[in-house]
Every structure is written in structure tokens, then in C-alpha cells.
Amino acid sequence: MNDELCTPQPYLTITPLGGHGEIGMNCQKWQTDKGVVLVDCGLMFPDDSLLGIDVVIPRLESVFCEGENVLGIVLTHGHEDHIGALPWLLHQYKSLRGLRIYGSPFTIALVRHKMEEHGLLDRVELLPMPAYSTVTLGSLVFHFIPVYHSIPQCYALAVETPVGKIIHTGDFKLDPMPLGENAYDPCADLARFAATGTQKGIRLLMADSTNVENSGRSLPERMVREGLDAIFSEVKGRIVIALFSSHIRRINTVIELAHKYGRSVLVSGRSLSTNIEKAVELGLIKNPSNVYSESAGFPDLDPHQTVILATGTQGEPLSALARIARGEHRHLSLQEGDTVIMSSRVIPGNARAVSRVLNQIYRLGATVRHGRQEQPVHATGHAHSEELIDVIQAVQPEYFIPVHGEYRHLALHARLAEDCGVDPQKIRIIEDGQPVTFLPDGIRLEEPVPVESVMVDGKGVGDVGRVVLKERRILGGEGLVAVVLVLAEETGEVLHGPEMISRGFVFEQQYSHLLEDSKCIVLDQIENTMPGDTPKLCERIRSSLRRFFRGVLGRDPVVVPIVTSV
């Protein structure tokens, strides 16, 4: 028999579990006959419709199947939408021990802190990978190519696979004027990867689609530094800068400018303090002699000689900036003549919360600077359309799959790739749960896998679904009426109640007559129900009271009968 007929055909199946059709929760499963590699494992923060939900994570049951050889997890960078779901992954798969996680030194430092917080450090092996290093996982060879983003030490993944070379850009931008680090040229690095080795060319390019709608090129970080420098030079009062706690490059800029203008930096926010500490340990921030954290205590300084670094760019109610604006911060306050710099973008869905905080800041007489004014105070970490074109033209892929974006972003990026000369028959828009298998001579779409996201509320994971959220919306909109009854088990005689308790429905003192009338309806249902049939009685009380309240007030509260038989 011909040995070639007995040799399994090499393949690579990529299954997006998050980040395809949404912004956040980035996670991909790469599978070959040698095992499985996870590329990123992120979470997503909830929007206003997810009442009370803390975070949203991928459906982890789809990650690993029974008996699969888990080769490791490869991380592009350390933002929460790329690493945040790791603790829940380990809680889900308790048999996973010694799981190898690869990423840049700063990314691994953040993961280490996260694992320590969750008591999971003994379950993983954390492996920091320097820029341009490689690691072989089964039949996949990962090359870590440095790229610019809004957090230090981000990587594009250039991967040698059994079916050709693949590039995954991760989140990136092209910055011709980088600050405080070696100058990288990602396009040249990726083109060099395409041209070297026994495999020539790029079989597949997967590229960040977040900012494809923005024309031109993103603002270089150096211009933000120049904008902040101009503000520091002219402002006499206290300066408050709100930014993302992971933006170490900009934090370092603030520290350097504060030193230049004779100011001390006061850091308020636990995540900010933690990230600065990690950055100092790795040499990303040097000699922060003028930096003081809230946990260690602030020195007694003239406010005009200070800069406050604060969390709260998205208007979070408990953040440092929001507490300062409300006058509820224990150590820091605002007054007329102070300047607040919003050095971040407003994430869609947070505009109302941010506006609320800004209004409070203006009431205190402070000046607000933001990205739309003459001096730039923020630059995105995601490539604009011209930069995306540069990458496509540099690597000239055979196949193209846009990643990291809502569907319109993916569609526009696919169109951009077609304009750059990629064969439209070899451009695929795939959403979460749609596996695509690459073979030596083609590709095929596999049967979709279940990927409905999982909601985390407190310590509960997945126990809050659409039904619970619907009930929360009704509770928020209509309120609740509880009916408390104690009945004699044998005779059905009323021993206590009915007691009507209103929460978020009506003001009890004003509508006491209405609640008294509703008691009569409850007593009618008791008379018409056989003693001992508590389930039927509860259902009759519920339906009759809802009809009554709809008819009288046009409201439909949640009715909860609490019936006890003794």
C-alpha cells in the first residue's frame, strides 16, 4: 500500500470564541493533529442592558474537549479583553495543571498578579517571551513580533503551521514616532517573516479591525506628549489626569513632565498603583522618585505643585475621578483653577456616565481638556485604515480574515483587503463559533459550535441568563409586590396576613387604599382554592393581582406570593 495514502492530511482549524462580531472578549482556539493552542482569553465589560452583570466571558465549554492535548495559551498583550477570562478558564477545567501561558514580560506580570489574586498561581506555568523570540507548540511555531498599542510589549503572532504561514496582528497601530523604547517596524518584520524559511508567502492574515472606519493614520503618541507638555507649561493650578491604568507609556510621560515642571505625582486607584509597580519592576518606568500612591499615603504638598493620576475615564461611580468630582474622596479635591485632562476615549455606552462626571467637575469650577481640543491629550492604540492597508500590502496574504470588531468593522476591513488586491473568493468574514479549517490545498467551514457568552455576577458564573435579566428589567421598570400569608394546613384558615409589601412599585402611604383593596382579591382566591393546594393558590394570587394592578394603574409589577402552611 502507498504510505502517502495512510498519512493524515495536515490541517489547522481556527475557531473564534470571542472578538469576531463584537469588540472585546477576544479568544481563538487553534487545533492541529498535535493538540490545541488558545490565542488570548479575554473578557468583555457589560453594557447598560446587562443589569448587575460584572463581566462577560466566552462560553468556556467550547474551549477544550475531553482528552484534547492542551499545548498552551499564547497571549498577544495584557489588556483585560485579551487576558481577563483566564481565571474562569482554570476554574472551569480543574484538571488543567501546569498549563503553560506565553506572553511578553509585562503581559505575564499582569497575568501573574491576576493568578495570585484568584489563588491559581500553582496551576499555571508562566513563560515571558522577549521580542522576536519563538516557541514551538506541537506543529505550530510562534514568532513574537513587537507592535505598538496602548499597553507595553504587545505582539503580533507570526506562526509557521503545517498548512502555511499565518499572521495574527493582535491589537496594533503603526507609530512612526514612538516614545521611550526601541523603534520597531512591524510591516518590515512581517514582510521579512513572509519571505524567509522554506515556506514562502503568507497563507492567512488576521488583522485588527477596530478602527477601520477611521480614515488616514492614527495620531502618534509623541504628539500627545507635546500636547500634555503645552498644558503643563501653562496651567498654574492642580492637574488631574484620568487615563487607562494599563497605558504605561502615557503614565511615564506624565511622570516625566511632572518632574520637568517641578510637580509631584499622586496616584489614586488600585489598578493604577499595581500597574505602575509592575512597570517599575520591568524597567518600563525609571526612577519614579516624585510618585506617591494613595495606599502609602500622600505627603502634605501645595496642590499647585501636584499632578493627580486617577482612574475613572469611563465615569465609573466608584472610581477615583468620580469620587473626586463628587467631593467624596478622602484625600483629594478639586477647586476653581484646577485642570482635569481626560486622556482616553469614551467607550460606546459610557457617554452618559462620563457626561455626569464632567458636569460635576464643571460645577466645581475646574477646566476640562479632552481629545477634541487644540492640544491632543489622547491617541488611539488601534490602526486607522491607511495603516491597515500598509500591513495588507506588506504581507500580501493569500487568505484574509478580519478580527476584533463588530460585524460592520469586519465587513469594511474585508472590503479594504479586496481593494488591496486580495482575491475576494479568499476573504472570509467569520463570527464567533464558526470554525474554519485550513488544508494544504484549500479551506472549509466546519459546523458551528455553541459560543453564547457567559455572564459573571459576583461569584456566580453562568447562573444569570436571559430570563433573569428580563426579570431584572421588569423589577427595574415596574417594581415588586410581595404577598405574605400564613394558612392553617388542614382548614385553609388565614392565620396571618395577607400582608402586602411594595418595593419599587408604589409609595405605600400614598396608595395604602390600593393595597388594602388588593388584600380583598387575595382573600377571594383563598376562598376559591382547596386547602393545601399551595401551588395553585400562588398562581391564582399572582395572575389576579397582576390583572388588578394593570387595570387600576396600568402597571405590571412582579408579584411574589409567599405562602406558608402550618
C-alpha positions as CSV (number, residue, x, y, z in Angstrom):
1,M,0.0,0.0,0.0
2,N,1.2,3.5,-0.8
3,D,2.4,5.1,2.5
4,E,1.2,8.5,1.4
5,L,-2.4,7.3,1.4
6,C,-2.0,6.3,5.1
7,T,-0.6,9.7,6.2
8,P,-3.2,12.0,7.6
9,Q,-3.6,15.3,5.8
10,P,-2.2,18.2,7.8
11,Y,-4.7,20.8,8.9
12,L,-5.3,23.8,11.1
13,T,-8.7,24.6,12.5
14,I,-9.2,28.1,13.9
15,T,-12.4,28.6,16.0
16,P,-13.2,32.1,17.2
17,L,-14.8,32.0,20.6
18,G,-14.9,35.8,21.0
19,G,-13.9,39.0,19.3
20,H,-15.5,38.2,15.9
21,G,-18.6,40.4,15.6
22,E,-18.0,42.3,18.9
23,I,-15.4,44.4,20.5
24,G,-13.9,42.6,23.4
25,M,-13.7,39.0,24.8
26,N,-11.0,38.1,22.2
27,C,-10.3,34.4,22.2
28,Q,-9.4,31.9,19.4
29,K,-8.9,28.1,19.5
30,W,-6.2,26.7,17.2
31,Q,-6.2,23.0,16.7
32,T,-4.0,20.6,14.7
33,D,-3.4,16.9,15.0
34,K,-0.8,17.6,17.6
35,G,-3.1,19.4,20.0
36,V,-4.8,22.7,20.9
37,V,-3.4,26.2,21.5
38,L,-5.6,29.1,22.8
39,V,-4.7,32.5,21.4
40,D,-5.9,35.1,24.0
41,C,-8.6,34.5,26.6
42,G,-10.3,37.8,27.2
43,L,-13.5,39.2,28.8
44,M,-15.9,41.9,27.9
45,F,-17.4,44.6,30.1
46,P,-21.2,44.7,30.2
47,D,-23.4,47.4,28.6
48,D,-26.4,49.0,30.2
49,S,-28.7,46.2,29.2
50,L,-26.9,43.7,31.3
51,L,-28.2,44.8,34.7
52,G,-25.9,44.0,37.6
53,I,-23.5,41.9,35.5
54,D,-19.8,42.3,36.4
55,V,-18.2,40.9,33.2
56,V,-18.9,38.7,30.2
57,I,-16.7,35.8,29.3
58,P,-16.6,33.3,26.4
59,R,-18.5,30.0,26.8
60,L,-15.6,28.1,28.1
61,E,-17.2,24.7,27.5
62,S,-16.3,25.2,23.8
63,V,-12.6,25.7,24.6
64,F,-11.3,22.2,25.3
65,C,-12.8,18.8,24.6
66,E,-12.3,15.7,26.7
67,G,-9.0,14.1,26.0
68,E,-7.6,17.0,23.9
69,N,-3.9,17.7,24.2
70,V,-3.6,21.3,25.5
71,L,-0.3,22.7,24.3
72,G,-0.6,26.1,25.9
73,I,-2.1,29.6,25.8
74,V,-0.4,32.4,23.7
75,L,-1.2,36.0,24.6
76,T,-0.9,39.0,22.3
77,H,-0.9,41.6,25.1
78,G,-2.2,42.3,28.6
79,H,-5.5,44.1,28.2
80,E,-8.4,42.6,30.0
81,D,-10.2,41.9,26.8
82,H,-7.3,39.5,26.0
83,I,-6.4,38.0,29.4
84,G,-9.3,38.7,31.7
85,A,-11.1,35.3,31.4
86,L,-8.0,33.2,32.3
87,P,-9.1,32.7,35.9
88,W,-12.5,31.4,34.9
89,L,-10.9,29.1,32.4
90,L,-8.9,27.5,35.1
91,H,-11.9,27.3,37.4
92,Q,-13.9,25.6,34.6
93,Y,-11.2,23.0,33.8
94,K,-10.0,22.0,37.3
95,S,-7.9,19.1,35.8
96,L,-5.7,21.6,33.9
97,R,-2.4,21.8,35.9
98,G,0.9,23.1,34.7
99,L,-0.9,25.0,31.9
100,R,1.7,26.9,30.0
101,I,1.0,30.6,29.3
102,Y,3.2,32.6,26.9
103,G,3.4,36.3,26.5
104,S,5.6,39.4,26.8
105,P,7.2,40.1,30.2
106,F,4.7,42.8,31.0
107,T,1.8,40.7,29.9
108,I,3.0,37.8,32.1
109,A,3.5,40.1,35.0
110,L,-0.2,41.2,34.8
111,V,-1.3,37.5,34.5
112,R,0.8,36.6,37.5
113,H,-0.9,39.3,39.6
114,K,-4.3,38.1,38.4
115,M,-3.5,34.4,39.2
116,E,-2.2,35.4,42.7
117,E,-5.5,37.2,43.4
118,H,-7.5,34.2,42.4
119,G,-5.2,31.7,44.2
120,L,-4.4,29.9,40.9
121,L,-0.7,30.6,40.5
122,D,0.2,26.9,41.3
123,R,-2.0,25.8,38.4
124,V,0.0,27.6,35.6
125,E,3.5,27.9,34.3
126,L,4.1,31.5,33.2
127,L,6.7,31.9,30.4
128,P,7.7,35.5,29.5
129,M,8.8,35.7,25.8
130,P,11.1,38.5,24.7
131,A,10.5,40.4,21.5
132,Y,11.4,38.3,18.4
133,S,11.6,35.1,20.4
134,T,9.9,31.8,19.2
135,V,8.2,28.9,20.8
136,T,7.2,25.6,19.3
137,L,3.8,24.2,20.4
138,G,3.2,20.9,18.7
139,S,3.4,21.6,14.9
140,L,2.9,25.4,15.4
141,V,6.0,27.7,15.7
142,F,5.0,31.1,17.2
143,H,7.2,34.1,16.5
144,F,6.6,37.1,18.7
145,I,6.8,40.3,16.6
146,P,6.6,43.6,18.6
147,V,3.9,46.1,17.7
148,Y,2.7,49.4,19.1
149,H,-0.5,49.6,21.1
150,S,-1.8,51.4,24.2
151,I,-0.1,49.0,26.6
152,P,3.6,48.0,26.7
153,Q,5.1,45.0,25.0
154,C,2.4,43.9,22.6
155,Y,2.9,41.2,20.0
156,A,1.7,40.2,16.6
157,L,1.9,36.5,16.2
158,A,3.8,35.2,13.1
159,V,3.1,31.5,13.0
160,E,4.6,28.6,11.0
161,T,1.9,25.9,10.6
162,P,1.6,22.7,8.7
163,V,-0.6,24.5,6.1
164,G,1.4,27.6,5.6
165,K,2.4,30.8,7.4
166,I,-0.2,32.7,9.4
167,I,-0.1,36.2,10.8
168,H,-2.3,37.4,13.7
169,T,-1.7,41.1,14.2
170,G,-3.3,41.3,17.7
171,D,-4.2,44.9,18.6
172,F,-1.8,47.3,16.9
173,K,-1.0,50.7,15.4
174,L,1.9,51.9,13.3
175,D,3.7,54.7,15.1
176,P,6.4,56.5,13.2
177,M,7.5,58.5,16.3
178,P,7.4,56.1,19.2
179,L,8.3,57.1,22.8
180,G,10.8,55.7,25.2
181,E,11.6,52.4,23.5
182,N,13.3,50.8,20.6
183,A,11.8,51.7,17.2
184,Y,10.0,48.8,15.6
185,D,8.9,48.5,12.0
186,P,6.1,45.8,12.2
187,C,5.4,45.9,8.4
188,A,9.1,45.2,7.6
189,D,9.3,42.5,10.3
190,L,6.2,40.7,9.0
191,A,7.3,41.0,5.3
192,R,10.6,39.5,6.3
193,F,8.8,36.6,8.0
194,A,6.8,36.1,4.8
195,A,10.0,35.9,2.7
196,T,12.2,33.7,4.9
197,G,12.3,30.0,5.6
198,T,11.2,27.0,3.5
199,Q,7.6,28.3,3.4
200,K,7.2,31.4,1.2
201,G,4.4,33.9,1.4
202,I,1.6,34.3,3.9
203,R,-1.3,31.8,3.7
204,L,-3.6,33.8,6.1
205,L,-3.6,37.3,7.6
206,M,-5.9,38.0,10.5
207,A,-5.9,41.7,11.3
208,D,-7.4,44.1,13.9
209,S,-10.5,45.8,12.6
210,T,-11.4,48.1,15.5
211,N,-10.6,51.4,13.8
212,V,-11.1,50.5,10.1
213,E,-13.9,53.2,9.9
214,N,-11.3,55.9,10.7
215,S,-9.6,57.2,7.6
216,G,-5.9,58.3,7.4
217,R,-3.5,57.4,10.1
218,S,-3.7,57.3,13.9
219,L,-2.1,60.1,16.0
220,P,1.5,59.3,17.1
221,E,2.0,59.1,20.9
222,R,4.7,61.7,20.6
223,M,2.1,64.3,19.7
224,V,0.1,63.5,22.8
225,R,3.3,64.1,24.8
226,E,3.7,67.5,23.1
227,G,0.1,68.4,23.8
228,L,0.4,67.5,27.5
229,D,3.7,69.4,27.7
230,A,2.0,72.5,26.4
231,I,-0.8,72.2,29.1
232,F,1.7,71.6,31.9
233,S,3.6,74.7,30.8
234,E,0.6,77.0,31.0
235,V,-1.5,75.6,33.9
236,K,-0.9,77.0,37.4
237,G,-3.4,75.0,39.4
238,R,-3.6,71.4,40.2
239,I,-3.6,69.0,37.2
240,V,-5.8,65.8,37.3
241,I,-5.2,63.3,34.5
242,A,-7.7,60.4,34.0
243,L,-6.4,57.6,31.9
244,F,-6.5,53.8,31.4
245,S,-4.3,52.2,34.1
246,S,-2.6,50.0,31.5
247,H,-1.3,52.9,29.4
248,I,2.2,52.7,30.9
249,R,3.8,54.8,28.1
250,R,1.5,57.7,28.8
251,I,1.8,57.3,32.6
252,N,5.6,57.5,32.1
253,T,5.1,60.7,30.0
254,V,3.1,62.3,32.9
255,I,5.8,61.3,35.4
256,E,8.5,62.8,33.3
257,L,6.6,66.1,32.6
258,A,5.7,66.4,36.3
259,H,9.5,66.1,37.1
260,K,10.2,68.7,34.4
261,Y,7.8,71.2,35.8
262,G,8.6,70.6,39.5
263,R,5.4,68.7,40.4
264,S,4.8,65.5,42.4
265,V,2.5,62.8,41.1
266,L,-0.3,61.5,43.4
267,V,-1.7,58.1,42.2
268,S,-5.3,57.3,43.1
269,G,-6.7,54.0,42.0
270,R,-5.6,50.4,42.9
271,S,-5.2,49.2,39.3
272,L,-3.0,52.3,38.5
273,S,-0.7,51.6,41.5
274,T,-0.4,47.9,40.7
275,N,0.5,48.5,37.0
276,I,3.0,51.3,37.9
277,E,4.6,48.9,40.3
278,K,4.9,46.2,37.7
279,A,6.2,48.6,35.1
280,V,8.9,49.9,37.5
281,E,10.0,46.3,38.2
282,L,10.4,45.7,34.5
283,G,12.2,48.9,33.8
284,L,9.4,50.4,31.8
285,I,9.2,53.3,34.3
286,K,12.5,54.5,35.6
287,N,13.3,56.5,38.8
288,P,9.8,57.5,39.8
289,S,11.1,59.5,42.8
290,N,8.3,62.0,42.5
291,V,5.4,59.4,42.6
292,Y,3.3,58.8,45.7
293,S,0.5,56.1,45.9
294,E,-2.7,56.5,47.9
295,S,-2.1,53.3,49.8
296,A,1.2,54.5,51.1
297,G,-0.2,58.0,52.0
298,F,0.1,61.3,50.2
299,P,2.6,63.9,51.5
300,D,1.3,67.4,52.5
301,L,2.0,69.3,49.3
302,D,0.8,72.5,47.8
303,P,-2.0,71.5,45.3
304,H,-0.4,73.7,42.7
305,Q,2.7,71.5,42.8
306,T,0.9,68.2,42.2
307,V,-0.4,66.1,39.4
308,I,-3.1,63.5,40.2
309,L,-3.2,60.3,38.2
310,A,-6.7,58.9,38.5
311,T,-8.8,56.0,37.3
312,G,-12.3,56.7,36.0
313,T,-12.1,57.6,32.3
314,Q,-15.5,55.9,31.7
315,G,-17.4,57.6,34.5
316,E,-17.3,54.6,36.8
317,P,-19.2,55.6,40.0
318,L,-16.6,54.2,42.4
319,S,-13.5,55.3,40.5
320,A,-11.1,57.9,41.9
321,L,-12.1,60.6,39.4
322,A,-15.9,60.2,40.2
323,R,-15.3,60.4,43.9
324,I,-13.1,63.5,43.5
325,A,-15.8,65.1,41.4
326,R,-18.5,64.3,44.0
327,G,-16.3,65.6,46.8
328,E,-16.2,62.2,48.4
329,H,-12.5,61.4,48.0
330,R,-10.8,61.1,51.4
331,H,-7.6,62.9,50.4
332,L,-8.2,64.8,47.1
333,S,-10.5,67.6,46.0
334,L,-11.0,70.0,43.1
335,Q,-11.4,73.7,43.2
336,E,-11.6,76.6,40.8
337,G,-8.4,76.9,38.7
338,D,-7.7,73.2,38.6
339,T,-7.4,71.4,35.2
340,V,-8.8,67.9,34.5
341,I,-7.4,66.1,31.5
342,M,-9.5,63.2,30.0
343,S,-6.6,61.3,28.3
344,S,-8.7,58.5,26.9
345,R,-11.6,57.7,24.5
346,V,-15.1,57.2,25.7
347,I,-16.1,53.6,25.2
348,P,-19.5,53.3,23.4
349,G,-22.3,53.0,26.1
350,N,-20.4,55.0,28.7
351,A,-21.1,58.5,27.3
352,R,-23.8,59.3,29.8
353,A,-21.8,58.3,32.8
354,V,-18.8,60.3,31.6
355,S,-21.0,63.3,31.0
356,R,-22.3,63.1,34.6
357,V,-18.8,63.2,36.0
358,L,-17.8,66.1,33.7
359,N,-20.8,68.1,34.8
360,Q,-19.8,67.7,38.4
361,I,-16.2,68.8,37.6
362,Y,-17.5,71.9,35.8
363,R,-19.7,72.8,38.9
364,L,-16.5,72.9,41.0
365,G,-15.0,75.5,38.6
366,A,-12.3,73.3,37.1
367,T,-11.3,73.3,33.5
368,V,-11.6,70.2,31.4
369,R,-9.3,69.2,28.5
370,H,-10.2,66.3,26.2
371,G,-9.2,64.9,22.8
372,R,-11.3,67.2,20.7
373,Q,-9.5,70.4,21.6
374,E,-6.5,72.0,20.0
375,Q,-3.8,70.3,22.1
376,P,-4.1,66.5,21.7
377,V,-4.3,64.6,25.0
378,H,-5.2,61.2,23.7
379,A,-4.2,58.9,20.8
380,T,-5.8,55.6,19.9
381,G,-4.0,52.3,20.1
382,H,-5.6,50.8,17.0
383,A,-4.6,51.3,13.4
384,H,-6.6,53.5,11.1
385,S,-7.4,52.5,7.5
386,E,-4.2,53.6,5.9
387,E,-2.1,51.6,8.4
388,L,-4.3,48.5,7.8
389,I,-3.6,49.0,4.1
390,D,0.2,49.1,4.8
391,V,0.0,45.7,6.6
392,I,-2.0,44.0,3.9
393,Q,0.3,45.3,1.2
394,A,3.4,44.4,3.2
395,V,2.5,40.7,3.7
396,Q,0.3,40.1,0.6
397,P,-1.7,37.2,2.1
398,E,-3.4,34.5,0.1
399,Y,-6.4,34.5,2.5
400,F,-7.7,37.2,4.8
401,I,-9.9,37.1,7.9
402,P,-10.7,40.3,9.7
403,V,-10.8,40.1,13.5
404,H,-11.5,42.2,16.6
405,G,-14.6,44.2,15.7
406,E,-18.3,44.4,15.3
407,Y,-19.7,43.0,12.1
408,R,-19.6,46.3,10.3
409,H,-15.9,46.6,11.1
410,L,-15.2,43.1,9.8
411,A,-17.2,43.8,6.6
412,L,-15.4,47.1,6.0
413,H,-12.0,45.5,6.6
414,A,-12.8,42.7,4.2
415,R,-13.7,45.3,1.6
416,L,-10.4,47.1,2.3
417,A,-8.5,43.9,1.7
418,E,-10.2,43.4,-1.6
419,D,-9.2,46.9,-2.6
420,C,-5.6,45.9,-1.8
421,G,-5.7,43.0,-4.2
422,V,-6.7,40.1,-2.1
423,D,-8.9,37.6,-4.1
424,P,-12.5,38.2,-2.9
425,Q,-13.0,34.4,-3.0
426,K,-10.3,34.1,-0.4
427,I,-11.7,36.7,2.1
428,R,-13.8,35.2,4.9
429,I,-15.9,37.0,7.5
430,I,-16.4,34.6,10.3
431,E,-18.2,35.3,13.5
432,D,-17.9,33.7,16.9
433,G,-18.4,29.9,16.9
434,Q,-17.7,29.4,13.2
435,P,-14.6,27.2,12.8
436,V,-12.6,27.4,9.6
437,T,-10.2,24.6,8.6
438,F,-7.1,25.3,6.5
439,L,-5.8,22.4,4.4
440,P,-2.7,22.3,2.1
441,D,-4.9,22.8,-0.9
442,G,-7.9,24.8,0.3
443,I,-10.2,25.7,3.3
444,R,-13.6,24.6,4.6
445,L,-16.1,25.9,7.1
446,E,-17.0,23.4,9.8
447,E,-20.2,23.0,11.8
448,P,-20.6,26.0,14.2
449,V,-20.0,25.4,17.9
450,P,-22.1,26.9,20.7
451,V,-20.5,30.2,21.9
452,E,-23.2,32.2,23.6
453,S,-21.4,34.3,26.1
454,V,-21.4,33.6,29.8
455,M,-22.3,36.3,32.3
456,V,-20.5,36.6,35.6
457,D,-22.4,38.2,38.5
458,G,-20.4,38.2,41.8
459,K,-19.3,34.6,42.5
460,G,-22.0,33.2,40.1
461,V,-20.8,32.1,36.7
462,G,-23.4,31.4,34.1
463,D,-26.3,31.3,36.6
464,V,-27.7,34.6,35.2
465,G,-29.3,34.2,31.8
466,R,-31.7,36.0,29.6
467,V,-34.7,35.0,31.8
468,V,-33.1,36.5,34.9
469,L,-32.1,39.7,33.0
470,K,-35.7,40.0,31.8
471,E,-36.9,39.8,35.4
472,R,-34.4,42.4,36.5
473,R,-35.6,44.7,33.7
474,I,-39.2,44.2,34.9
475,L,-38.2,44.8,38.5
476,G,-36.3,48.0,37.5
477,G,-39.3,49.3,35.4
478,E,-42.3,48.1,37.3
479,G,-41.2,47.1,40.8
480,L,-42.3,44.2,43.1
481,V,-45.2,43.3,45.3
482,A,-44.8,40.5,47.8
483,V,-47.8,38.9,49.4
484,V,-47.1,37.2,52.8
485,L,-49.7,34.7,54.0
486,V,-49.7,32.1,56.8
487,L,-52.5,29.5,56.5
488,A,-53.7,26.6,58.6
489,E,-52.7,23.5,56.7
490,E,-55.9,21.4,57.2
491,T,-58.6,24.1,57.1
492,G,-57.0,26.8,55.0
493,E,-57.8,29.4,57.7
494,V,-55.8,32.6,57.5
495,L,-53.5,32.8,60.5
496,H,-51.5,35.8,59.3
497,G,-52.0,38.3,56.5
498,P,-52.4,38.9,53.8
499,E,-49.5,41.4,54.2
500,M,-48.7,43.4,51.1
501,I,-45.1,44.6,50.7
502,S,-44.3,47.1,47.9
503,R,-40.8,47.6,46.6
504,G,-40.3,50.0,43.7
505,F,-44.0,49.7,42.8
506,V,-46.0,52.4,44.7
507,F,-45.4,54.6,47.7
508,E,-47.2,52.6,50.4
509,Q,-48.5,55.5,52.4
510,Q,-49.9,57.3,49.3
511,Y,-51.5,54.1,47.9
512,S,-52.5,52.3,51.1
513,H,-56.1,52.1,49.9
514,L,-55.0,50.3,46.8
515,L,-53.0,47.8,48.7
516,E,-56.0,47.3,51.1
517,D,-58.2,46.6,48.0
518,S,-55.6,44.1,46.8
519,K,-55.9,42.2,50.1
520,C,-59.6,41.5,49.3
521,I,-58.5,40.0,46.0
522,V,-56.1,37.7,47.8
523,L,-58.8,36.6,50.3
524,D,-61.1,35.8,47.4
525,Q,-58.5,33.5,45.9
526,I,-58.1,31.7,49.2
527,E,-61.8,31.0,49.4
528,N,-61.9,29.6,45.9
529,T,-58.9,27.3,46.3
530,M,-58.9,23.9,48.1
531,P,-56.9,23.9,51.4
532,G,-53.4,22.5,50.9
533,D,-53.2,23.3,47.2
534,T,-50.5,26.0,47.7
535,P,-49.1,26.0,44.1
536,K,-52.5,26.7,42.6
537,L,-53.2,29.4,45.2
538,C,-49.9,31.1,44.5
539,E,-50.6,31.1,40.8
540,R,-54.1,32.5,41.2
541,I,-52.9,35.3,43.6
542,R,-50.2,36.2,41.1
543,S,-52.4,36.4,38.0
544,S,-55.3,38.1,39.7
545,L,-53.2,40.8,41.3
546,R,-51.4,41.5,38.0
547,R,-54.8,42.0,36.3
548,F,-55.9,44.3,39.1
549,F,-52.8,46.5,39.1
550,R,-52.8,46.7,35.3
551,G,-56.4,47.8,35.3
552,V,-56.1,50.4,38.1
553,L,-52.6,51.8,37.5
554,G,-51.5,50.5,34.1
555,R,-48.5,48.9,35.8
556,D,-47.4,45.3,35.8
557,P,-45.1,44.6,38.8
558,V,-43.5,41.3,39.7
559,V,-45.9,39.6,42.2
560,V,-44.3,37.2,44.6
561,P,-46.8,35.2,46.8
562,I,-45.1,33.9,50.0
563,V,-47.5,31.3,51.4
564,T,-46.7,29.2,54.5
565,S,-48.9,26.4,55.8
566,V,-48.7,25.4,59.4
